[in-house]
């Protein structure tokens, strides 16, 4: 199929103190989150002068991908639209329409299948298309890439670097703690999110020859009475210390592709502070970011949609995700059910 552009779709983040509250209100629109929780999260951003690193990291990713496509093809322009902050998706699609782009491929900065990690992005695209109106570009989303070999190899490199940064006397008995964003159990049970995370954990640890590992969760944001995926990272750190499970830890945030606010605050500040108080040596692996293998993976995903002869690469026990999933795939939790725009984007859910 012929495509005329690549659309990079990300979460978005504030870039000044004045942006923080409007940004968080956009993120939490339609959700029953107490105002106190919003203000608590705002303090995380104020700790960094209100600027999330995510937008700059997306700019770097786009620059690296542009170089990759210039060197190796296909020669396609790259646009960028966010779910929750400028540049918003609707504004980007409007620009694409003005530029004469009729069909684009979307790369979403989320590797896994779940409502919030995949289907919601499709709904965001559909909502933006409806806002732009007639002539809005058609957009096909690239598949989730959790088990693409280049994503795994880039993750292995990052975790290995972190392991090697530990003092040699604790390295042999260190535990790798894989981190993922927690989601409501009602969302987790209707998707393959946990199964895919466990697959990445297994593939990375096997490549590193490590058996002492764990999968835990971070950044819970729901109401106190709503069950979310556990254990929480801070609870788990206390357990590691009390049960003497490891001499040191490598925290590896595998559900994030960039070192954005939830990585910087929840791990580099909160988790590190707790580890220091527990006298538990800890280092944190970088996310894949702009690792050359990760950039090369994006090109491969583009090629498999533009060239029918291109191999759909995946490793491990799980098959590559289809380009178009079932209509009922990864539904929203009942409390988050949004109105459904009737466009092609909502028909092609993954």
C-alpha positions in Angstrom: 0.0 0.0 0.0 1.3 3.5 -0.8 1.8 5.9 2.0 2.8 9.6 1.8 4.0 10.3 5.3 4.9 9.0 8.7 3.0 10.3 11.7 4.8 9.9 15.1 2.1 9.9 17.8 3.1 10.3 21.5 1.7 11.1 24.9 2.9 14.7 25.1 4.1 16.7 28.1 4.3 20.3 29.4 7.2 22.5 28.6 6.8 25.2 31.3 5.2 25.6 34.7 2.3 27.4 33.1 1.6 24.3 31.0 1.4 21.8 33.9 -2.1 22.2 35.2 -3.8 22.5 31.7 -1.8 19.5 30.5 -2.8 17.3 33.5 -6.5 18.5 33.0 -6.2 17.3 29.4 -4.7 13.9 30.5 -7.5 13.4 33.1 -10.4 14.6 31.1 -13.5 12.4 31.6 -11.8 10.5 34.4 -12.9 10.5 38.1 -9.6 11.6 39.5 -9.6 13.7 42.7 -8.2 17.2 42.3 -5.8 16.5 45.1 -4.2 13.8 43.0 -3.8 16.1 40.1 -2.1 18.7 42.3 0.2 16.0 43.7 1.3 14.9 40.2 1.8 18.6 39.3 4.4 18.8 42.0 6.4 16.1 40.2 6.6 18.4 37.2 7.4 21.5 39.2 10.4 19.6 40.6 11.7 19.9 37.1 10.6 23.5 36.6 7.4 22.3 34.9 9.2 20.8 31.8 8.7 17.2 30.9 11.6 15.7 28.8 9.2 13.7 26.6 8.7 16.3 23.8 12.4 16.9 23.4 13.0 13.2 23.3 10.4 12.8 20.6 12.2 15.6 18.6 15.4 13.6 18.9 13.7 10.4 17.8 12.2 12.1 14.8 15.6 13.6 13.8 17.3 10.2 14.1 14.4 8.5 12.1 14.7 11.2 9.4 18.4 10.4 9.0 17.7 6.7 8.9 15.1 7.1 6.2 17.3 9.4 4.2 20.1 6.9 4.2 18.1 3.7 3.7 14.6 4.7 2.6 11.7 4.9 2.2 11.8 8.6 1.6 8.8 9.8 3.5 8.2 13.1 5.5 7.6 12.8 9.2 4.9 14.6 11.1 4.3 14.7 14.9 1.1 14.8 16.9 0.5 14.3 20.6 -2.5 12.9 22.6 -2.4 15.4 25.4 -0.3 18.5 24.5 1.1 20.6 21.7 1.6 19.7 19.0 -1.9 18.2 19.2 -3.0 15.5 16.8 -5.8 17.6 15.2 -3.4 20.5 14.4 -0.9 18.0 12.9 -3.6 16.3 10.8 -4.8 19.7 9.6 -1.2 20.6 8.5 -0.9 17.2 6.7 -4.2 17.9 4.9 -2.9 21.3 3.8 0.3 19.6 2.6 -1.7 17.2 0.4 -1.1 14.1 2.5 -3.9 11.6 1.9 -2.6 8.5 3.7 0.0 8.1 6.5 1.5 5.4 8.7 1.4 6.1 12.4 4.2 5.1 14.8 3.0 5.3 18.4 5.5 5.5 21.1 4.0 2.5 23.0 5.3 -1.1 22.5 2.5 -3.1 24.0 -1.2 -4.0 23.6 -3.7 -2.5 26.0 -6.5 0.1 25.8 -4.3 3.0 26.9 -1.2 1.8 25.0 -2.8 1.0 21.7 -6.6 1.3 21.1 -6.9 4.7 22.8 -4.3 6.1 20.4 -6.5 5.0 17.5 -9.4 6.7 19.1 -7.4 9.8 19.5 -6.5 9.7 15.8 -10.1 9.2 14.9 -11.2 12.1 17.1 -8.6 14.3 15.4 -9.8 13.2 12.0 -13.4 14.1 12.9 -12.2 17.5 14.1 -10.3 18.2 10.8 -13.4 17.0 8.8 -13.5 16.1 5.1 -10.1 15.5 3.6 -8.4 14.5 6.8 -5.6 12.1 6.1 -6.3 8.4 6.4 -4.0 7.0 9.1 -2.9 3.3 9.6 -1.2 2.5 12.9 1.9 0.3 12.9 1.6 -2.8 15.1 2.8 -3.2 18.7 6.4 -4.0 18.6 7.2 -5.5 22.1 8.7 -8.7 20.6 10.5 -7.2 17.6 14.1 -8.5 17.7 15.6 -5.0 17.5 13.5 -3.7 20.3 14.7 -6.6 22.4 18.3 -6.1 21.4 18.2 -2.4 22.3 16.7 -3.2 25.6 19.3 -5.9 26.3 22.0 -3.3 25.5 20.5 -0.8 28.0 20.1 -3.3 30.8 23.6 -4.8 30.2 25.1 -1.3 30.5 23.3 -0.7 33.7 24.5 -4.1 35.1 28.0 -3.2 34.2 27.8 0.1 36.0 27.3 -1.6 39.4 30.3 -2.2 41.6 31.9 -5.5 40.7 31.4 -7.0 44.2 27.6 -6.8 44.0 27.1 -7.3 40.3 27.0 -11.1 40.4 24.1 -11.1 42.9 22.1 -8.2 41.5 18.5 -8.5 40.6 17.0 -7.0 37.5 13.6 -5.4 38.3 11.6 -4.8 35.2 9.3 -1.9 35.5 6.0 -1.3 33.7 3.3 1.3 34.0 0.5 -0.1 36.2 -3.0 -0.2 34.6 -6.4 -1.1 36.1 -7.0 -4.9 36.4 -10.2 -4.3 34.4 -7.9 -3.1 31.5 -5.2 -5.8 32.0 -7.7 -8.7 31.9 -9.0 -7.6 28.5 -5.6 -7.3 26.8 -2.3 -9.2 26.4 -0.4 -6.4 28.3 1.0 -8.6 31.1 1.7 -11.6 28.8 3.7 -9.3 26.5 5.6 -7.8 29.4 6.5 -11.2 30.8 7.7 -12.2 27.3 10.0 -9.2 27.2 11.3 -9.9 30.7 12.0 -13.5 29.6 13.7 -12.6 26.4 16.0 -9.9 27.9 17.0 -12.0 31.0 17.7 -15.0 28.8 19.9 -12.9 26.5 21.8 -11.6 29.6 22.1 -15.0 31.2 20.2 -13.7 34.2 17.6 -15.7 36.3 17.3 -13.3 39.3 14.6 -11.0 38.0 11.1 -9.6 38.7 8.3 -7.7 37.0 6.8 -4.9 39.1 4.7 -1.8 38.4 4.9 1.9 38.9 2.9 5.2 38.4 -0.5 4.0 39.5 -2.9 6.9 39.2 -6.4 5.5 39.9 -8.9 5.8 42.7 -7.7 4.0 45.9 -10.5 1.4 45.8 -9.8 0.4 42.2 -7.6 -2.7 41.8 -4.5 -2.0 39.6 -1.6 -4.3 38.6 0.9 -4.9 41.5 3.3 -5.1 43.2 4.2 -1.4 43.3 7.9 -0.6 43.0 8.2 1.0 46.4 6.5 -1.9 48.2 8.7 -4.3 46.3 11.9 -2.5 47.2 11.0 -2.8 50.9 10.4 -6.5 50.4 13.7 -7.1 48.6 15.5 -5.5 51.6 13.5 -7.3 54.3 13.9 -10.7 52.6 17.5 -10.1 51.5 16.6 -11.1 47.9 19.5 -9.2 46.3 22.7 -7.3 47.0 21.9 -4.7 44.4 19.2 -3.8 41.9 18.9 -2.8 38.3 15.7 -1.0 37.5 14.7 -1.5 33.9 11.6 0.5 32.7 10.6 -1.8 29.8 7.2 -0.4 29.2 8.6 3.1 28.4 10.5 4.0 25.3 11.8 7.3 26.6 13.1 8.6 29.9 10.1 10.9 30.5 8.6 12.2 33.7 7.3 9.0 35.2 10.8 7.5 34.8 12.6 10.5 36.1 10.4 11.1 39.1 9.1 7.7 40.1 12.4 5.9 39.6 15.3 8.4 39.7 13.9 10.3 42.7 11.3 8.3 44.7 12.8 4.8 44.1 16.4 6.0 44.5 15.6 7.8 47.7 14.0 4.7 49.1 17.0 2.5 48.0 19.4 5.0 49.6 17.4 4.9 52.9 17.5 1.0 52.8 21.2 1.0 52.0 20.3 -1.0 48.8 22.6 -0.3 45.8 20.5 0.6 42.8 21.1 1.7 39.2 18.6 2.4 36.5 18.8 1.2 32.9 18.1 3.8 30.2 15.0 3.3 28.0 15.6 2.5 24.4 15.3 6.2 23.5 17.2 6.8 20.3 19.3 3.6 20.4 20.3 2.9 16.8 18.6 -0.6 16.9 15.4 1.0 18.0 15.5 3.5 15.2 16.3 0.7 12.7 13.3 -1.2 14.1 10.9 1.7 13.2 12.1 1.6 9.6 11.5 -2.2 9.5 8.0 -1.7 10.7 7.4 0.9 8.0 8.9 -1.4 5.4 6.7 -4.3 6.3 3.6 -2.2 5.7 4.9 -0.6 2.5 6.4 -3.7 1.0 4.4 -7.0 0.9 7.6 -9.0 0.7 9.1 -7.6 3.9 9.4 -10.1 6.7 7.3 -9.4 9.8 10.0 -10.0 12.4 9.3 -11.2 16.0 11.1 -13.5 18.5 9.9 -15.5 21.4 6.8 -17.5 22.0 4.2 -14.9 21.0 3.4 -14.2 17.4 3.7 -10.7 16.0 0.6 -8.6 16.5 -1.7 -8.3 13.4 -2.0 -5.0 11.6 -5.7 -4.9 12.1 -7.1 -6.5 15.3 -10.6 -7.6 16.2 -13.3 -5.0 16.7 -13.5 -5.9 20.4 -9.8 -5.9 21.1 -8.5 -4.2 24.3 -11.8 -2.4 25.3 -11.7 0.5 27.7 -12.6 -0.1 31.3 -16.3 0.6 31.7 -15.6 3.8 33.6 -13.6 5.1 30.6 -15.8 4.1 27.7 -15.6 7.0 25.3 -17.9 7.9 22.4 -16.7 6.1 19.3 -16.0 8.2 16.2 -17.1 6.3 13.1 -14.0 6.5 11.0 -11.6 4.0 9.6 -9.2 4.5 12.5 -11.6 2.9 14.9 -12.2 0.0 12.7 -8.5 -0.9 12.5 -7.8 -1.4 16.2 -4.8 -3.2 17.6 
